[in-house]
Amino acid sequence: MGDIGATATFLFILTVGSIDAITGFVFGTFVFAFSLVITRLFNAQITKTTKKIVELLAGHRTVRGFIMDHLQAKIDQEQLEWGFW
């Protein structure tokens, strides 16, 4: 949902040039509802794809470990940058 909203907002500001608070609120509400509908429409496909990825990684411990370590390092880095730790 976040990627859909960010892309739509970027494209809107790119075409219009600027955005004020009222337009941002109205557009943000519309984009939120739109992205919620889109993600709900593709929920089965997203779940199915995620399940296949998990099943694929279940047999490859080194690849799974590398991905999880990389993700954990990114999370730790962002938490340090934002002051969560």
N, CA, C and O atoms as a printed pandas DataFrame, in Angstrom:
     atom_number atom_name residue_name chain_id  residue_number  x_coord  y_coord  z_coord
0              1         N          MET        A               1    0.820   -1.185    0.000
1              2        CA          MET        A               1    0.000    0.000    0.000
2              3         C          MET        A               1    0.870    1.257    0.000
3              4         O          MET        A               1    0.557    2.244   -0.664
4              5         N          GLY        A               2    1.942    1.202    0.740
5              6        CA          GLY        A               2    2.811    2.367    0.814
6              7         C          GLY        A               2    3.448    2.700   -0.518
7              8         O          GLY        A               2    3.559    3.868   -0.891
8              9         N          ASP        A               3    3.869    1.659   -1.239
9             10        CA          ASP        A               3    4.477    1.889   -2.556
10            11         C          ASP        A               3    3.465    2.480   -3.538
11            12         O          ASP        A               3    3.793    3.371   -4.321
12            13         N          ILE        A               4    2.250    1.980   -3.486
13            14        CA          ILE        A               4    1.203    2.498   -4.378
14            15         C          ILE        A               4    0.921    3.965   -4.051
15            16         O          ILE        A               4    0.832    4.801   -4.950
16            17         N          GLY        A               5    0.781    4.268   -2.770
17            18        CA          GLY        A               5    0.514    5.636   -2.355
18            19         C          GLY        A               5    1.656    6.585   -2.690
19            20         O          GLY        A               5    1.431    7.704   -3.151
20            21         N          ALA        A               6    2.881    6.129   -2.453
21            22        CA          ALA        A               6    4.036    6.982   -2.753
22            23         C          ALA        A               6    4.156    7.248   -4.249
23            24         O          ALA        A               6    4.452    8.370   -4.660
24            25         N          THR        A               7    3.928    6.225   -5.060
25            26        CA          THR        A               7    4.008    6.394   -6.510
26            27         C          THR        A               7    2.925    7.337   -7.006
27            28         O          THR        A               7    3.192    8.229   -7.811
28            29         N          ALA        A               8    1.706    7.143   -6.528
29            30        CA          ALA        A               8    0.602    8.013   -6.957
30            31         C          ALA        A               8    0.847    9.456   -6.533
31            32         O          ALA        A               8    0.606   10.377   -7.313
32            33         N          THR        A               9    1.321    9.662   -5.317
33            34        CA          THR        A               9    1.597   11.018   -4.844
34            35         C          THR        A               9    2.725   11.657   -5.636
35            36         O          THR        A               9    2.644   12.829   -6.001
36            37         N          PHE        A              10    3.781   10.890   -5.905
37            38        CA          PHE        A              10    4.893   11.396   -6.704
38            39         C          PHE        A              10    4.424   11.818   -8.089
39            40         O          PHE        A              10    4.779   12.894   -8.569
40            41         N          LEU        A              11    3.629   10.972   -8.729
41            42        CA          LEU        A              11    3.144   11.299  -10.063
42            43         C          LEU        A              11    2.204   12.507  -10.045
43            44         O          LEU        A              11    2.228   13.331  -10.960
44            45         N          PHE        A              12    1.390   12.607   -9.017
45            46        CA          PHE        A              12    0.476   13.754   -8.897
46            47         C          PHE        A              12    1.249   15.061   -8.746
47            48         O          PHE        A              12    0.959   16.044   -9.428
48            49         N          ILE        A              13    2.225   15.065   -7.857
49            50        CA          ILE        A              13    3.017   16.275   -7.643
50            51         C          ILE        A              13    3.874   16.572   -8.871
51            52         O          ILE        A              13    4.103   17.737   -9.197
52            53         N          LEU        A              14    4.349   15.534   -9.550
53            54        CA          LEU        A              14    5.144   15.729  -10.758
54            55         C          LEU        A              14    4.331   16.413  -11.849
55            56         O          LEU        A              14    4.847   17.276  -12.560
56            57         N          THR        A              15    3.072   16.035  -11.985
57            58        CA          THR        A              15    2.236   16.621  -13.035
58            59         C          THR        A              15    1.683   17.989  -12.637
59            60         O          THR        A              15    1.617   18.886  -13.477
60            61         N          VAL        A              16    1.285   18.168  -11.383
61            62        CA          VAL        A              16    0.671   19.416  -10.940
62            63         C          VAL        A              16    1.736   20.454  -10.561
63            64         O          VAL        A              16    1.577   21.641  -10.845
64            65         N          GLY        A              17    2.789   20.015   -9.937
65            66        CA          GLY        A              17    3.870   20.920   -9.556
66            67         C          GLY        A              17    3.942   21.220   -8.073
67            68         O          GLY        A              17    5.032   21.365   -7.520
68            69         N          SER        A              18    2.800   21.314   -7.426
69            70        CA          SER        A              18    2.784   21.560   -5.985
70            71         C          SER        A              18    1.480   21.021   -5.412
71            72         O          SER        A              18    0.563   20.641   -6.140
72            73         N          ILE        A              19    1.429   21.000   -4.087
73            74        CA          ILE        A              19    0.244   20.465   -3.426
74            75         C          ILE        A              19    0.060   21.232   -2.117
75            76         O          ILE        A              19    1.030   21.481   -1.400
76            77         N          ASP        A              20   -1.179   21.607   -1.806
77            78        CA          ASP        A              20   -1.433   22.284   -0.539
78            79         C          ASP        A              20   -2.044   21.284    0.444
79            80         O          ASP        A              20   -2.243   20.117    0.108
80            81         N          ALA        A              21   -2.337   21.746    1.651
81            82        CA          ALA        A              21   -2.800   20.841    2.707
82            83         C          ALA        A              21   -4.152   20.213    2.383
83            84         O          ALA        A              21   -4.334   19.012    2.580
84            85         N          ILE        A              22   -5.090   20.998    1.897
85            86        CA          ILE        A              22   -6.431   20.475    1.600
86            87         C          ILE        A              22   -6.364   19.463    0.460
87            88         O          ILE        A              22   -6.946   18.381    0.548
88            89         N          THR        A              23   -5.657   19.815   -0.604
89            90        CA          THR        A              23   -5.513   18.887   -1.726
90            91         C          THR        A              23   -4.784   17.624   -1.289
91            92         O          THR        A              23   -5.137   16.519   -1.703
92            93         N          GLY        A              24   -3.769   17.789   -0.453
93            94        CA          GLY        A              24   -3.033   16.634    0.052
94            95         C          GLY        A              24   -3.908   15.707    0.872
95            96         O          GLY        A              24   -3.808   14.485    0.763
96            97         N          PHE        A              25   -4.768   16.293    1.695
97            98        CA          PHE        A              25   -5.673   15.483    2.514
98            99         C          PHE        A              25   -6.673   14.729    1.645
99           100         O          PHE        A              25   -6.872   13.527    1.822
100          101         N          VAL        A              26   -7.297   15.429    0.712
101          102        CA          VAL        A              26   -8.290   14.793   -0.167
102          103         C          VAL        A              26   -7.622   13.736   -1.038
103          104         O          VAL        A              26   -8.114   12.613   -1.149
104          105         N          PHE        A              27   -6.507   14.098   -1.651
105          106        CA          PHE        A              27   -5.799   13.147   -2.515
106          107         C          PHE        A              27   -5.287   11.957   -1.705
107          108         O          PHE        A              27   -5.366   10.816   -2.160
108          109         N          GLY        A              28   -4.765   12.220   -0.510
109          110        CA          GLY        A              28   -4.281   11.136    0.350
110          111         C          GLY        A              28   -5.381   10.164    0.736
111          112         O          GLY        A              28   -5.164    8.953    0.764
112          113         N          THR        A              29   -6.558   10.692    1.033
113          114        CA          THR        A              29   -7.702    9.832    1.352
114          115         C          THR        A              29   -8.087    8.969    0.160
115          116         O          THR        A              29   -8.344    7.773    0.298
116          117         N          PHE        A              30   -8.123    9.601   -1.023
117          118        CA          PHE        A              30   -8.453    8.861   -2.242
118          119         C          PHE        A              30   -7.410    7.781   -2.528
119          120         O          PHE        A              30   -7.765    6.642   -2.829
120          121         N          VAL        A              31   -6.146    8.127   -2.438
121          122        CA          VAL        A              31   -5.073    7.160   -2.717
122          123         C          VAL        A              31   -5.085    6.024   -1.703
123          124         O          VAL        A              31   -4.852    4.872   -2.067
124          125         N          PHE        A              32   -5.354    6.334   -0.433
125          126        CA          PHE        A              32   -5.435    5.284    0.579
126          127         C          PHE        A              32   -6.543    4.293    0.246
127          128         O          PHE        A              32   -6.331    3.081    0.285
128          129         N          ALA        A              33   -7.723    4.810   -0.080
129          130        CA          ALA        A              33   -8.843    3.928   -0.418
130          131         C          ALA        A              33   -8.539    3.120   -1.680
131          132         O          ALA        A              33   -8.835    1.927   -1.744
132          133         N          PHE        A              34   -7.953    3.770   -2.676
133          134        CA          PHE        A              34   -7.602    3.085   -3.920
134          135         C          PHE        A              34   -6.581    1.978   -3.672
135          136         O          PHE        A              34   -6.749    0.861   -4.162
136          137         N          SER        A              35   -5.528    2.276   -2.918
137          138        CA          SER        A              35   -4.504    1.259   -2.670
138          139         C          SER        A              35   -5.042    0.130   -1.798
139          140         O          SER        A              35   -4.626   -1.019   -1.948
140          141         N          LEU        A              36   -5.956    0.445   -0.895
141          142        CA          LEU        A              36   -6.573   -0.601   -0.079
142          143         C          LEU        A              36   -7.380   -1.552   -0.953
143          144         O          LEU        A              36   -7.310   -2.768   -0.777
144          145         N          VAL        A              37   -8.142   -1.006   -1.889
145          146        CA          VAL        A              37   -8.918   -1.836   -2.811
146          147         C          VAL        A              37   -7.984   -2.695   -3.670
147          148         O          VAL        A              37   -8.224   -3.889   -3.843
148          149         N          ILE        A              38   -6.930   -2.095   -4.202
149          150        CA          ILE        A              38   -5.990   -2.837   -5.052
150          151         C          ILE        A              38   -5.344   -3.980   -4.283
151          152         O          ILE        A              38   -5.264   -5.099   -4.790
152          153         N          THR        A              39   -4.881   -3.710   -3.064
153          154        CA          THR        A              39   -4.230   -4.770   -2.299
154          155         C          THR        A              39   -5.220   -5.867   -1.912
155          156         O          THR        A              39   -4.844   -7.037   -1.839
156          157         N          ARG        A              40   -6.462   -5.510   -1.665
157          158        CA          ARG        A              40   -7.462   -6.533   -1.337
158          159         C          ARG        A              40   -7.820   -7.371   -2.571
159          160         O          ARG        A              40   -8.088   -8.567   -2.456
160          161         N          LEU        A              41   -7.824   -6.740   -3.745
161          162        CA          LEU        A              41   -8.100   -7.493   -4.969
162          163         C          LEU        A              41   -7.022   -8.526   -5.251
163          164         O          LEU        A              41   -7.316   -9.626   -5.720
164          165         N          PHE        A              42   -5.774   -8.172   -4.967
165          166        CA          PHE        A              42   -4.656   -9.071   -5.240
166          167         C          PHE        A              42   -4.174   -9.809   -4.006
167          168         O          PHE        A              42   -3.075  -10.364   -4.020
168          169         N          ASN        A              43   -4.960   -9.834   -2.943
169          170        CA          ASN        A              43   -4.558  -10.483   -1.701
170          171         C          ASN        A              43   -4.265  -11.966   -1.901
171          172         O          ASN        A              43   -3.280  -12.475   -1.366
172          173         N          ALA        A              44   -5.093  -12.657   -2.653
173          174        CA          ALA        A              44   -4.873  -14.093   -2.865
174          175         C          ALA        A              44   -3.568  -14.338   -3.618
175          176         O          ALA        A              44   -2.824  -15.257   -3.277
176          177         N          GLN        A              45   -3.284  -13.532   -4.633
177          178        CA          GLN        A              45   -2.058  -13.698   -5.407
178          179         C          GLN        A              45   -0.828  -13.353   -4.563
179          180         O          GLN        A              45    0.199  -14.025   -4.659
180          181         N          ILE        A              46   -0.929  -12.318   -3.745
181          182        CA          ILE        A              46    0.190  -11.933   -2.886
182          183         C          ILE        A              46    0.468  -13.030   -1.869
183          184         O          ILE        A              46    1.622  -13.389   -1.636
184          185         N          THR        A              47   -0.587  -13.561   -1.264
185          186        CA          THR        A              47   -0.431  -14.637   -0.287
186          187         C          THR        A              47    0.151  -15.880   -0.939
187          188         O          THR        A              47    1.029  -16.525   -0.365
188          189         N          LYS        A              48   -0.318  -16.223   -2.116
189          190        CA          LYS        A              48    0.171  -17.400   -2.829
190          191         C          LYS        A              48    1.653  -17.248   -3.180
191          192         O          LYS        A              48    2.430  -18.188   -3.016
192          193         N          THR        A              49    2.038  -16.077   -3.659
193          194        CA          THR        A              49    3.433  -15.833   -4.015
194          195         C          THR        A              49    4.323  -15.869   -2.789
195          196         O          THR        A              49    5.414  -16.438   -2.829
196          197         N          THR        A              50    3.870  -15.265   -1.697
197          198        CA          THR        A              50    4.644  -15.282   -0.460
198          199         C          THR        A              50    4.823  -16.703    0.045
199          200         O          THR        A              50    5.905  -17.067    0.505
200          201         N          LYS        A              51    3.779  -17.506   -0.034
201          202        CA          LYS        A              51    3.864  -18.900    0.400
202          203         C          LYS        A              51    4.870  -19.671   -0.446
203          204         O          LYS        A              51    5.637  -20.472    0.088
204          205         N          LYS        A              52    4.877  -19.441   -1.763
205          206        CA          LYS        A              52    5.839  -20.114   -2.635
206          207         C          LYS        A              52    7.270  -19.708   -2.304
207          208         O          LYS        A              52    8.171  -20.547   -2.309
208          209         N          ILE        A              53    7.483  -18.427   -2.016
209          210        CA          ILE        A              53    8.822  -17.963   -1.665
210          211         C          ILE        A              53    9.287  -18.608   -0.365
211          212         O          ILE        A              53   10.436  -19.036   -0.256
212          213         N          VAL        A              54    8.399  -18.676    0.615
213          214        CA          VAL        A              54    8.751  -19.296    1.896
214          215         C          VAL        A              54    9.064  -20.778    1.699
215          216         O          VAL        A              54   10.027  -21.288    2.272
216          217         N          GLU        A              55    8.266  -21.465    0.902
217          218        CA          GLU        A              55    8.525  -22.885    0.644
218          219         C          GLU        A              55    9.846  -23.081   -0.094
219          220         O          GLU        A              55   10.582  -24.026    0.189
220          221         N          LEU        A              56   10.144  -22.199   -1.028
221          222        CA          LEU        A              56   11.394  -22.288   -1.771
222          223         C          LEU        A              56   12.596  -22.061   -0.857
223          224         O          LEU        A              56   13.600  -22.768   -0.955
224          225         N          LEU        A              57   12.491  -21.082    0.021
225          226        CA          LEU        A              57   13.600  -20.777    0.918
226          227         C          LEU        A              57   13.749  -21.791    2.050
227          228         O          LEU        A              57   14.802  -21.854    2.685
228          229         N          ALA        A              58   12.717  -22.579    2.309
229          230        CA          ALA        A              58   12.781  -23.560    3.389
230          231         C          ALA        A              58   13.888  -24.584    3.139
231          232         O          ALA        A              58   14.513  -25.073    4.080
232          233         N          GLY        A              59   14.124  -24.901    1.880
233          234        CA          GLY        A              59   15.153  -25.885    1.564
234          235         C          GLY        A              59   16.535  -25.299    1.344
235          236         O          GLY        A              59   17.485  -26.052    1.130
236          237         N          HIS        A              60   16.679  -23.996    1.387
237          238        CA          HIS        A              60   17.959  -23.343    1.143
238          239         C          HIS        A              60   18.341  -22.498    2.362
239          240         O          HIS        A              60   18.093  -21.293    2.399
240          241         N          ARG        A              61   18.938  -23.140    3.338
241          242        CA          ARG        A              61   19.241  -22.464    4.594
242          243         C          ARG        A              61   20.225  -21.313    4.429
243          244         O          ARG        A              61   20.073  -20.282    5.083
244          245         N          THR        A              62   21.225  -21.464    3.573
245          246        CA          THR        A              62   22.226  -20.408    3.432
246          247         C          THR        A              62   21.620  -19.157    2.782
247          248         O          THR        A              62   21.895  -18.036    3.209
248          249         N          VAL        A              63   20.805  -19.355    1.759
249          250        CA          VAL        A              63   20.166  -18.214    1.095
250          251         C          VAL        A              63   19.196  -17.542    2.057
251          252         O          VAL        A              63   19.159  -16.316    2.160
252          253         N          ARG        A              64   18.415  -18.348    2.755
253          254        CA          ARG        A              64   17.461  -17.808    3.717
254          255         C          ARG        A              64   18.187  -17.033    4.815
255          256         O          ARG        A              64   17.757  -15.945    5.199
256          257         N          GLY        A              65   19.271  -17.584    5.313
257          258        CA          GLY        A              65   20.052  -16.905    6.343
258          259         C          GLY        A              65   20.634  -15.588    5.857
259          260         O          GLY        A              65   20.637  -14.595    6.584
260          261         N          PHE        A              66   21.129  -15.584    4.613
261          262        CA          PHE        A              66   21.684  -14.365    4.038
262          263         C          PHE        A              66   20.615  -13.280    3.928
263          264         O          PHE        A              66   20.854  -12.129    4.293
264          265         N          ILE        A              67   19.437  -13.649    3.425
265          266        CA          ILE        A              67   18.348  -12.676    3.275
266          267         C          ILE        A              67   17.898  -12.155    4.634
267          268         O          ILE        A              67   17.713  -10.951    4.807
268          269         N          MET        A              68   17.723  -13.047    5.588
269          270        CA          MET        A              68   17.257  -12.620    6.907
270          271         C          MET        A              68   18.290  -11.740    7.603
271          272         O          MET        A              68   17.927  -10.755    8.245
272          273         N          ASP        A              69   19.581  -12.083    7.483
273          274        CA          ASP        A              69   20.627  -11.258    8.082
274          275         C          ASP        A              69   20.657   -9.880    7.430
275          276         O          ASP        A              69   20.819   -8.869    8.113
276          277         N          HIS        A              70   20.501   -9.840    6.106
277          278        CA          HIS        A              70   20.499   -8.567    5.391
278          279         C          HIS        A              70   19.310   -7.706    5.822
279          280         O          HIS        A              70   19.464   -6.509    6.065
280          281         N          LEU        A              71   18.130   -8.313    5.916
281          282        CA          LEU        A              71   16.944   -7.574    6.345
282          283         C          LEU        A              71   17.092   -7.080    7.776
283          284         O          LEU        A              71   16.713   -5.951    8.089
284          285         N          GLN        A              72   17.638   -7.915    8.640
285          286        CA          GLN        A              72   17.812   -7.513   10.034
286          287         C          GLN        A              72   18.806   -6.367   10.143
287          288         O          GLN        A              72   18.617   -5.455   10.948
288          289         N          ALA        A              73   19.866   -6.406    9.336
289          290        CA          ALA        A              73   20.841   -5.317    9.349
290          291         C          ALA        A              73   20.204   -4.017    8.885
291          292         O          ALA        A              73   20.492   -2.954    9.437
292          293         N          LYS        A              74   19.331   -4.089    7.865
293          294        CA          LYS        A              74   18.637   -2.884    7.387
294          295         C          LYS        A              74   17.716   -2.329    8.470
295          296         O          LYS        A              74   17.662   -1.118    8.685
296          297         N          ILE        A              75   17.002   -3.205    9.142
297          298        CA          ILE        A              75   16.088   -2.775   10.210
298          299         C          ILE        A              75   16.878   -2.124   11.336
299          300         O          ILE        A              75   16.491   -1.069   11.839
300          301         N          ASP        A              76   17.983   -2.748   11.736
301          302        CA          ASP        A              76   18.806   -2.181   12.801
302          303         C          ASP        A              76   19.349   -0.813   12.405
303          304         O          ASP        A              76   19.367    0.110   13.219
304          305         N          GLN        A              77   19.791   -0.682   11.157
305          306        CA          GLN        A              77   20.332    0.583   10.683
306          307         C          GLN        A              77   19.267    1.682   10.711
307          308         O          GLN        A              77   19.540    2.802   11.143
308          309         N          GLU        A              78   18.061    1.363   10.254
309          310        CA          GLU        A              78   16.989    2.356   10.252
310          311         C          GLU        A              78   16.580    2.739   11.663
311          312         O          GLU        A              78   16.276    3.902   11.928
312          313         N          GLN        A              79   16.570    1.773   12.570
313          314        CA          GLN        A              79   16.210    2.079   13.946
314          315         C          GLN        A              79   17.253    2.978   14.594
315          316         O          GLN        A              79   16.906    3.857   15.381
316          317         N          LEU        A              80   18.528    2.769   14.272
317          318        CA          LEU        A              80   19.566    3.643   14.788
318          319         C          LEU        A              80   19.438    5.052   14.222
319          320         O          LEU        A              80   19.621    6.036   14.939
320          321         N          GLU        A              81   19.124    5.143   12.933
321          322        CA          GLU        A              81   18.973    6.448   12.297
322          323         C          GLU        A              81   17.795    7.226   12.881
323          324         O          GLU        A              81   17.864    8.445   13.034
324          325         N          TRP        A              82   16.728    6.523   13.201
325          326        CA          TRP        A              82   15.543    7.190   13.737
326          327         C          TRP        A              82   15.572    7.316   15.258
327          328         O          TRP        A              82   14.681    7.927   15.848
328          329         N          GLY        A              83   16.594    6.741   15.896
329          330        CA          GLY        A              83   16.744    6.878   17.334
330          331         C          GLY        A              83   15.879    5.952   18.153
331          332         O          GLY        A              83   15.522    6.281   19.284
332          333         N          PHE        A              84   15.529    4.786   17.601
333          334        CA          PHE        A              84   14.705    3.839   18.355
334          335         C          PHE        A              84   15.524    3.052   19.372
335          336         O          PHE        A              84   14.955    2.464   20.292
336          337         N          TRP        A              85   16.845    3.028   19.228
337          338        CA          TRP        A              85   17.688    2.283   20.152
338          339         C          TRP        A              85   18.565    3.225   20.908
339          340         O          TRP        A              85   19.358    2.794   21.746
